[in-house]
Amino acid sequence: MRPATPWIDWPIRALLLPVLAVQGLSVRRTARTLPEPPGPRHGKAPGAGAPTRLLILGDSSAAGVGCADQSTALALQLVAALAPNLSVDWRLVAQCGARTRDALSWLEQDTRSADIVVTVFGVNDVTKATPRARWHRDQSALFDRLSTMGARHIYATAVPPIGQMPILPNPLRWVLGRQALAFDATLQALCVAHPIARHVPFDFPMQPDQMAEDGYHPGPVIYAAWARHLAGIILADAGYSAASA
């Protein structure tokens, strides 16, 4: 779906501002807060293929919120899907509430290189009203920083479909959904222009009843589908067939 030109929506948003403010406060008061799941955030998974350093970098979804432990979250399921073909030395750097600018701060302290980087950002940039121009600058700076650190491939996960999150009432869901689409269009354009970045859309089923208890984060079934989707793309780029994956 092509996002509407942002300026067309602004008059509507201005009219809805009082309603959006009330709904936003209500969601914050009533939403269930889920913890980041326990479990390893780094490790090695020996496989049959070439040694590969993997970094998963992102927000609460990258951290696996919505799962009981890391074994059913994104990072470990992605590692498991890659391991038959690659020998994976992996680490997860993620935190609830993180925006792209936070990742830039993290990388000032953690300069370890990675061959493959999966990024998961956007929800907090949208919900915390990061200007889209700032989102563009931050994502561009993140790609460039990862490149200088030696990354060979960056897989930028699409901005999640906020407009499908069952916890959000309308018109708040509609407004945030439109903004998420606009942010994702910006991300897609950046990936097209960057030599090692690839945009990864959510091209797999995501049913409302597969969301986490908070109605906001993915549940284990969605994380598993997401991991398989990412692994298929990464392995194809590495020269492995769908059958071997």
Beta strands, then each sheet from edge to edge (+ up, - down):
strand 1: 42-45
strand 2: 51-58
strand 3: 87-94
strand 4: 116-120
strand 5: 153-157
strand 6: 197-200
sheet 1: 1+ 3- 2- 4- 5- 6-
end
